[in-house]
Amino acid sequence: MKDLIRRRLVYVEADQAMIDVVRTMRDENISSVLVLNKERLVSGIVTERDIVQKFTLIEGQSKMSAKVAAFMTRPVQCARLSHLDEDVRELFFQKRLRHFPVTVDSLHENDILGMLTVTDMSGAYLRSSKLRMQEKDKKQNEPLVVIAREEKSRTHYKALFEALRYLPIAGLDKSKLIKQAVDYAYPLVFDIHGIPFDEIKQDIVRLKEHKGVFIILSSQASLVEPLRKVLNQDQQFVALKPLDISYLLSLLASIQKAESKDKTRSEAS
C-alpha cells in the first residue's frame, strides 16, 4: 500500500476562493487539496465529494466569493505511515472516507508524506486481480444474485459483475431470488429502488437467514444509516446509489475473503 502513496500534494488556504480551488483541481487533475493554517498545519481537506455535496448547491454568482473555510471537511483524518493498513481500513469502513493524507508524525506540512485514495487502491486491486486471473487456468465464474426492479438496472448490474468474473443470477421473481441466495449462501446485490418499504422490511427479515455476503443499494440517503444499524454483521453492507466502483471493489474483496474463510473452515472439518 505504501507504494500507492501520491507524493505530489496541493495546498490551499482557508480564505481562498472556492472557484480558484475548483479550477486548480481541474487543471491539476486531482481529487482533493489540503488546507493549511498560519502555523502550516493541515486544518482541513476539500475533496470532490465536498464540491458535489456543498459547492454545487450555491447559486452561480455566490460561487465566485465562496471561501474554502466554509466548505472544507475538518478535522482532517490522517493515516499514520507506521500503521497504514489498519488506519486506512478504519477510516474507510468505519468513517466512509476515501482520501487519506499520510503522515509520518504530525499534521504539520513537513510531516505530510503524501495522499492515498480509494481510487488508487481500486486500481491496484484491479491490476493485481487481472494478473491473478492471467496466472490461473480458466475458472468457472462464481454465482452472484442480483435483485433490481428496473430492467435497465438489472442489465447494468449483470454487465458489471460479469466483467468482474461473477455469474449474475437475475430476474423478476424477487422471492425466488432471495430464497436462492439464502439456500446456497450466494453473494447478493439488492437494489431496493422502487420497492415499497413494507416489502423491503419483509425481505430484510428473510435475509437475516443469509449466511453469505449481501449488499443493499438505496437511492435514498435517509435510509442508509437506519439500514446499516439493522444489518450490522461483518458480511452485510448498505451503500448509497450511484454505486461508487471503488466502494464496490472493497465489498467484493470482503466477499472473496469471506468465501476463503468458509472454504478453509470446510476443509478443516
Secondary structure in CASP SS format (residue, H / E / C, confidence):
PFRMAT SS
TARGET T0000
AUTHOR 0000-0000-0000
METHOD secondary structure of the structure
MODEL  1
M C 1.00
K H 1.00
D H 1.00
L H 1.00
I C 1.00
R E 1.00
R C 1.00
R C 1.00
L C 1.00
V C 1.00
Y E 1.00
V E 1.00
E E 1.00
A C 1.00
D C 1.00
Q C 1.00
A E 1.00
M H 1.00
I H 1.00
D H 1.00
V H 1.00
V H 1.00
R H 1.00
T H 1.00
M H 1.00
R H 1.00
D H 1.00
E H 1.00
N C 1.00
I C 1.00
S C 1.00
S E 1.00
V E 1.00
L E 1.00
V E 1.00
L E 1.00
N C 1.00
K C 1.00
E C 1.00
R C 1.00
L E 1.00
V E 1.00
S E 1.00
G E 1.00
I E 1.00
V E 1.00
T E 1.00
E H 1.00
R H 1.00
D H 1.00
I H 1.00
V H 1.00
Q H 1.00
K C 1.00
F H 1.00
T H 1.00
L H 1.00
I C 1.00
E C 1.00
G H 1.00
Q H 1.00
S H 1.00
K H 1.00
M C 1.00
S C 1.00
A C 1.00
K E 1.00
V H 1.00
A H 1.00
A H 1.00
F C 1.00
M C 1.00
T E 1.00
R C 1.00
P C 1.00
V C 1.00
Q C 1.00
C C 1.00
A E 1.00
R E 1.00
L H 1.00
S H 1.00
H H 1.00
L H 1.00
D H 1.00
E H 1.00
D H 1.00
V H 1.00
R H 1.00
E H 1.00
L H 1.00
F H 1.00
F H 1.00
Q C 1.00
K C 1.00
R C 1.00
L C 1.00
R C 1.00
H E 1.00
F E 1.00
P E 1.00
V E 1.00
T E 1.00
V C 1.00
D C 1.00
S C 1.00
L C 1.00
H E 1.00
E H 1.00
N H 1.00
D H 1.00
I E 1.00
L E 1.00
G E 1.00
M E 1.00
L E 1.00
T E 1.00
V H 1.00
T H 1.00
D H 1.00
M H 1.00
S H 1.00
G H 1.00
A H 1.00
Y H 1.00
L H 1.00
R H 1.00
S H 1.00
S H 1.00
K H 1.00
L H 1.00
R H 1.00
M H 1.00
Q H 1.00
E H 1.00
K C 1.00
D C 1.00
K C 1.00
K C 1.00
Q C 1.00
N C 1.00
E E 1.00
P E 1.00
L E 1.00
V E 1.00
V E 1.00
I E 1.00
A E 1.00
R C 1.00
E C 1.00
E H 1.00
K H 1.00
S H 1.00
R H 1.00
T H 1.00
H H 1.00
Y H 1.00
K H 1.00
A H 1.00
L H 1.00
F H 1.00
E H 1.00
A H 1.00
L C 1.00
R C 1.00
Y E 1.00
L E 1.00
P E 1.00
I E 1.00
A C 1.00
G C 1.00
L C 1.00
D C 1.00
K H 1.00
S H 1.00
K H 1.00
L H 1.00
I H 1.00
K H 1.00
Q H 1.00
A H 1.00
V H 1.00
D H 1.00
Y H 1.00
A C 1.00
Y C 1.00
P C 1.00
L E 1.00
V E 1.00
F E 1.00
D E 1.00
I C 1.00
H C 1.00
G C 1.00
I C 1.00
P C 1.00
F H 1.00
D H 1.00
E H 1.00
I H 1.00
K H 1.00
Q H 1.00
D H 1.00
I H 1.00
V H 1.00
R H 1.00
L H 1.00
K C 1.00
E C 1.00
H C 1.00
K C 1.00
G C 1.00
V C 1.00
F E 1.00
I E 1.00
I E 1.00
L E 1.00
S E 1.00
S C 1.00
Q C 1.00
A H 1.00
S H 1.00
L H 1.00
V H 1.00
E H 1.00
P H 1.00
L H 1.00
R H 1.00
K H 1.00
V H 1.00
L C 1.00
N C 1.00
Q C 1.00
D C 1.00
Q C 1.00
Q E 1.00
F E 1.00
V E 1.00
A E 1.00
L E 1.00
K C 1.00
P C 1.00
L C 1.00
D C 1.00
I H 1.00
S H 1.00
Y H 1.00
L H 1.00
L H 1.00
S H 1.00
L H 1.00
L H 1.00
A H 1.00
S H 1.00
I H 1.00
Q H 1.00
K H 1.00
A H 1.00
E H 1.00
S H 1.00
K H 1.00
D H 1.00
K H 1.00
T H 1.00
R H 1.00
S H 1.00
E H 1.00
A H 1.00
S C 1.00
END
